[in-house]
Amino acid sequence: MTMECLRHFARQKLPRETFEVAQIDALRALRDAELIMAFIPPRNAVAHDGVNDKPATVLAITKKGRLVLLETPQLTG
């Protein structure tokens, strides 16, 4: 999910927001790995039905993130 999330946001016009808890969790891991620059709501932000009340905002894919995308083959099928 994390690499799929990185690929998804790399194809988007940034900055881009998401309220989805699963995406926010993946973005948190990507930010911790320094693959993206993003504002992420705290873990205690109230979530309802898999949707956060506060969005995460992806600002940019870092140089390191772009290198990882180039080095990691995309699975097809």
C-alpha positions as CSV (number, residue, x, y, z in Angstrom):
1,M,0.0,0.0,0.0
2,T,2.8,2.5,0.8
3,M,4.5,2.3,-2.6
4,E,1.1,2.4,-4.3
5,C,0.4,5.5,-2.3
6,L,3.7,7.1,-3.3
7,R,3.0,6.3,-6.9
8,H,-0.6,7.7,-6.7
9,F,0.5,11.0,-5.3
10,A,3.5,11.2,-7.7
11,R,0.9,11.3,-10.5
12,Q,-1.2,14.0,-8.9
13,K,-0.9,17.8,-9.1
14,L,0.5,18.8,-5.7
15,P,-0.4,20.0,-3.1
16,R,-3.1,17.4,-2.6
17,E,-5.3,16.5,0.4
18,T,-6.7,13.2,1.5
19,F,-9.1,12.4,4.4
20,E,-8.8,8.6,4.1
21,V,-7.3,6.9,7.2
22,A,-5.5,4.2,5.2
23,Q,-3.9,6.7,2.9
24,I,-2.9,9.0,5.9
25,D,-1.3,6.0,7.6
26,A,0.7,5.3,4.4
27,L,1.6,8.9,4.0
28,R,2.9,9.0,7.6
29,A,5.3,6.1,6.8
30,L,6.4,7.8,3.6
31,R,7.1,11.1,5.4
32,D,9.0,9.2,8.1
33,A,11.1,7.7,5.4
34,E,11.7,11.2,3.9
35,L,10.1,10.2,0.6
36,I,7.5,13.0,0.8
37,M,6.9,16.4,2.4
38,A,3.5,16.5,4.0
39,F,1.3,17.9,6.7
40,I,-0.1,14.9,8.6
41,P,-2.8,15.2,11.3
42,P,-2.0,13.7,14.7
43,R,-2.9,10.0,15.2
44,N,-5.6,11.0,17.7
45,A,-7.6,13.0,15.0
46,V,-11.1,11.6,15.1
47,A,-11.9,9.1,12.3
48,H,-15.4,8.1,11.3
49,D,-15.9,5.2,8.9
50,G,-12.3,5.2,7.7
51,V,-12.3,9.0,7.1
52,N,-10.4,11.5,9.2
53,D,-11.9,14.8,10.3
54,K,-8.6,16.6,9.4
55,P,-6.9,16.0,6.0
56,A,-3.3,15.1,5.3
57,T,-1.7,17.4,2.7
58,V,1.0,16.1,0.5
59,L,3.2,19.0,-0.5
60,A,5.9,17.3,-2.6
61,I,7.6,14.1,-3.5
62,T,11.2,14.4,-2.3
63,K,14.3,13.7,-4.5
64,K,14.7,10.5,-2.4
65,G,11.1,9.6,-3.1
66,R,11.6,10.1,-6.9
67,L,14.7,7.9,-6.8
68,V,12.8,5.2,-5.0
69,L,10.1,5.3,-7.6
70,L,12.6,4.9,-10.4
71,E,14.4,2.0,-8.7
72,T,11.2,0.1,-7.7
73,P,9.5,-1.7,-10.5
74,Q,5.7,-1.3,-10.7
75,L,3.8,-4.5,-10.4
76,T,1.3,-5.1,-13.2
77,G,-1.6,-7.6,-13.5
